[in-house]
Amino acid sequence: MANEWPVVTIGDIADTKKNALVGGPFGSNLVSKDYVKEGVPVIRGQNMGSRQIGGDFVFVTEEKAQALAANTARPGDLIFTQRGTLGQVALVPHGLYDTYIVSQSQMKLTPDPQKVDSLFLYYIFSSPEQLAYIDAHAIKVGVPHTNLGILRNTPVILPPLAEQRRIAHILGTLDDKIELNSQLNATLEQLARTLFQSWFVDFDPVRAKASGEPEDSICRRLGLMPELLALFPAALEDSAMGEIPVGWKIKTVEELAKRVAMGPFGSSIKVSTFVPEGVPVISGQHLRTFMLEDSSFNFVTEEHAQQLNKAAVQRGDIVFTHAGSIGQVALIPNASQYDRYILSQRQFFLRPDTTVTSANYLIYHFSSDAGQHQILANTSSSGVPSIARPVSYLRSIKMLSPDKSTLDAFDDFITPIHSLIETNRAEMKNLAVLRDELLPKLLSGEIRLN
């Protein structure tokens, strides 16, 4: 059981070789002018978002890396955030680069492979207990931060190496499945965006028909059934927004919406009004992708939600952020966790008139480069970034309005894709819960692995 396994400090399990536990360089030793297009990658905070470091790297020359040799990280090392978003930890993966440079806000640990498994240690530092320890021992003066001394003296449970590897394997398998689902969802989203681009931006079916290309050839090339191809016009015409398919219109959002409205005033919804359960409140963290993320919510009571009914949104609505992280836009999907939400004070929403348009069409438009440009064109740069007069401005935006039969056909393609994305998301959420519940049970010995 748990008392069979010793508690050791990070210093006890660091590799005995020199520079096993180091921080980043002094700020003056690594500045933006040192960055080059290729060379040795630098690990910064934006590379720390998942189990392994990744994303877009900046680089320094080989000569600069040599000068910063004391701040080198290699595959198998663990990277910790020293200041800013405390609690972040990530593994340096195998197969990308042989060496990295740690930036000023990170710390690097090279574990002793004879004592500890790196992946096991990653899961230790991802646990709620360890995150609570980091928070409790952080230096809160100024920007919250930690240091090498605190990390070196951090206690961890240390099962036998074989047990560590078994624990890391089972948790890693769950994370692998979560990552696979995430990659699949990215592929599905790209498939939907490609279809939107082909039909409603590039007008591929229309241009093909207008060129005189044989129908069977168009169907094979674009993957369309003849009855679907027949929905598209065979010519383009001039409009105020350039060439568009004959018969399609240019309309304002007001003509396409049942309602466009703001979230509540700040005084109407604040921390003191939140309760443990009730009607969920949407904030920016739920709008990070093109479909609402049903993650952790704050709640208001049913009575309070009734008072904020003008800021209530439902499945099929499209939510925008008008202050702060402007440009965020997300559709509340059909399989959302709740059937009703309340907006926070930095959001506003569009309820499509589904007799004339499609919510799917609108979300792909407003999350496209062209749609984002329209949303952000009325940005105020004074103070907190914000969209000036968000409701009236959104209503005034002009956009292409394809005929309803083509939009219905688009929905027929997109709805199963969205359903699969939502299914994958739900599975990812369940797997993450299982992983987080397993870790303390595995560490305590409550569950033992053969």
Secondary structure, DSSP 8 states (H G I E B T S, - for coil): -GGGS-EEEHHHHB-SSTTSEEE---GGGS-GGG-BSSSEEEE-GGG-SSSB--S--EEE-HHHHHHTGGGEE-TT-EEEE-BSSTT-EEE--SSS-S-EEE-TTEEEE-B-TTT--HHHHHHHHHSHHHHHHHHHHSB-SSS-B--HHHHHT-EEE---HHHHHHHHHHHHHHHHHHHHHHHHHHHHHHHHHHHHHHHHTS-HHHHHHHTT--HHHHHHHHT--HHHHTTS-S-EE--TTS-EETT-EEEEHHHHEEEEEE---GGGS-GGG-BSSSEEEE-GGG-SSSB------EEE-HHHHHHTGGGEEETT-EEEE-BSSTT-EEE--TT-S-SEEEE-TTEEEEEE-TTT--HHHHHHHHTSHHHHHHHHTTEE-SSS-EESSHHHHHHH-EEEE--HHHHHHHHHHHHHHHHHHHHHHHHHHHHHHHHHHHHHHHHHTSS---
